[in-house]
Amino acid sequence: MNRNLIARLLLTFVLIGGALMSFGLDWLKNHLLSPLWHPHARYHAAILLFLFAGAAGVGTWLLWRPSREPNVAFTAASLLSLAYWTPFFYVPYVLPAASYWAGIPGHEPRIAGIIVYPNLIVIAVFVSLTVLGWSLRQPETYQDADSK
């Protein structure tokens, strides 16, 4: 299996798998269906899910379509993925009312006394797979139609 195929498969998994996972996990009673959420917050969260699904679809299409510039597709798909996943790490710093934890405050999971957010672990894996997929691509030089 060549490196570009492995890179495409990894990035496709991150994009499509991430979009499906986001819908599956966010369309629950502790997120979009929570009676504690303001209806307009639910509206924006649902829009974000559909936006990511669309971006994931575009990124996947870029990866698999015939192209004379596959590196552009790898880079665009990777940037779309990173644009969605990396804000999960810093949003609570720029919006202090936000929280990494969707459960009852004060009941965050702990390992050896240290708070561990499962969502951030999954997101770190997705970010790592995105970077790995992008770095595995085989850089190709551009050849215009006249030189072929």
C-alpha positions in Angstrom: 0.0 0.0 0.0 1.5 3.3 -1.0 1.9 6.3 1.4 -0.7 8.5 -0.4 -3.3 5.8 -0.1 -2.6 5.4 3.7 -2.7 9.2 4.1 -6.0 9.4 2.2 -7.5 6.6 4.3 -6.4 8.2 7.6 -7.7 11.6 6.6 -11.0 10.2 5.4 -11.4 8.3 8.7 -10.7 11.5 10.6 -13.1 13.6 8.5 -16.0 11.2 7.9 -15.6 9.3 11.2 -15.2 12.5 13.1 -18.4 14.0 11.6 -20.4 10.8 12.3 -19.0 10.6 15.8 -19.9 14.2 16.5 -23.5 13.7 15.4 -23.7 10.5 17.5 -22.3 12.0 20.6 -23.7 15.5 20.5 -27.3 14.5 19.6 -27.8 13.3 23.2 -29.5 14.5 26.3 -26.3 16.0 27.8 -25.7 18.1 24.7 -28.2 19.2 22.0 -31.2 17.5 23.7 -30.4 18.8 27.2 -33.3 20.8 28.7 -30.7 23.0 30.4 -29.4 24.3 27.1 -30.9 27.5 25.7 -32.8 26.8 22.5 -30.6 29.2 20.5 -27.4 27.4 21.9 -28.9 24.1 20.5 -29.5 25.8 17.2 -25.8 27.0 16.9 -24.5 23.6 18.0 -26.6 21.8 15.4 -25.4 24.3 12.7 -21.8 23.5 13.7 -22.4 19.8 13.3 -23.9 20.2 9.9 -21.1 22.6 8.9 -18.5 20.1 10.0 -20.3 17.3 8.1 -20.2 19.5 5.0 -16.5 20.4 5.4 -15.7 16.7 6.0 -17.5 15.9 2.8 -15.6 18.5 0.8 -12.3 17.5 2.3 -13.0 13.8 1.5 -14.0 14.7 -2.1 -10.8 16.7 -2.5 -8.7 13.7 -1.3 -10.3 11.2 -3.7 -10.9 13.2 -6.8 -8.5 13.0 -9.7 -6.1 15.9 -9.4 -2.9 17.2 -10.9 -2.1 18.8 -7.5 -2.8 16.1 -4.9 -0.7 18.0 -2.3 -3.3 20.8 -2.3 -6.0 18.3 -1.6 -4.0 16.8 1.3 -3.3 20.2 2.8 -6.9 21.5 2.4 -8.4 18.3 3.9 -5.9 18.5 6.8 -6.6 22.2 7.4 -10.4 21.6 7.4 -9.9 18.8 10.0 -7.6 20.9 12.2 -9.9 24.0 11.9 -12.7 21.9 13.5 -10.7 19.9 16.1 -8.1 22.3 17.5 -10.5 24.8 19.0 -11.7 22.1 21.4 -8.4 22.6 23.2 -8.6 26.4 23.7 -12.2 27.6 23.6 -12.6 27.5 27.4 -9.7 29.9 27.7 -11.2 32.4 25.3 -14.8 31.8 26.6 -14.4 31.2 30.3 -18.1 30.3 30.7 -17.4 27.2 28.4 -16.4 23.9 29.9 -14.6 20.8 28.6 -17.0 18.7 30.7 -20.6 18.0 29.7 -21.5 16.2 32.9 -22.3 17.5 36.4 -19.7 20.1 37.5 -17.3 18.6 40.0 -17.8 15.1 38.8 -15.1 15.1 36.1 -13.3 11.8 35.6 -9.9 11.5 37.3 -6.9 9.3 37.0 -4.5 9.4 39.9 -6.3 12.6 41.1 -5.8 14.4 37.8 -8.9 15.5 35.8 -9.0 13.7 32.5 -11.5 14.7 29.8 -12.3 11.8 27.5 -13.3 14.1 24.7 -9.9 15.8 24.7 -8.2 12.4 24.5 -10.3 11.5 21.4 -9.7 14.9 19.9 -5.9 14.6 20.5 -6.0 11.3 18.6 -7.9 12.9 15.7 -5.5 15.8 15.6 -2.5 13.4 15.7 -4.0 11.3 12.9 -4.6 14.4 10.8 -1.0 15.5 11.2 0.2 11.9 10.5 -2.0 11.7 7.4 -0.7 15.0 6.0 2.9 14.1 6.8 2.6 10.7 5.1 1.6 12.2 1.7 4.2 11.9 -1.0 5.1 15.3 -2.2 4.6 15.5 -6.0 5.9 18.1 -8.3 3.5 20.0 -10.5 3.7 19.2 -14.2 1.7 21.3 -16.5 -0.1 19.7 -19.4 2.5 20.7 -22.0 5.3 18.8 -20.2 3.5 15.5 -20.2 
